[in-house]
Amino acid sequence: MSDKMSFKTLTPVPRVERLESLTLGDLNDLCDSATAAIEGGGGFGWIKVPERDVLERYWQGVVAMPSRILLVARLDGVICGTCQLMKPPPNNEAQSLSVQLTTNFVAPWARGHGLARMLLKEAEAQARAQDYMVINLDVRVTMTAAIALYEKEGFKRIGEHPCYARVNGKILKGFYYYKIISPEAAEQAT
């Protein structure tokens, strides 16, 4: 008999889902993962971590807004990333074919498990299910991993903005992308 204990390494379980209501645990996970992303330099617009109550109100507001679809990435059940699809306003009938992808991040501690790609694929599936034809997004130049993922997944760069964001006093450019997800739109676009 050996005094040594043997432990089996468990494989992390990644998954992505649409979140339509919040539990207290989900709200805490969202705030914690957003904080980690902001501190890691990918804070979807935030440069400094806001007060906890601001983050809580932000996520509560996202879930309450019918014009937003919130997708979350979980690693072993813990929310560690998100993306959102923003629907066009009802008065914008001409652009009702497209949604805007935003708030796309995975906390640094959860990277390397394919969650960013899973979020992107689920965003496309959700957009298709609601009959959207195009996904638009924008990203600052410093988000090189995100840019590489978008381009690998078929998003086309259509422009750049030289004064897109200011981070720590430095002006950064940003890029604009789109992806046609509907055969009908693809056919008409050619």
Secondary structure, 3 states (H helix, E strand, C coil): CCCCCCCCCCCCCEEEEECCCCCHHHHHHHHHHHHHHHHCCCCCCCCCCCCHHHHHHHHHHHHHCCCEEEEEEEECCEEEEEEEEECCCCCCHHHCCEEEEEEEEECHHHCCCCHHHHHHHHHHHHHHHCCCCEEEEEEECCCHHHHHHHHHCCCEEEEEEEEEEEECCEEEEEEEEEEECCHHHHHHHC
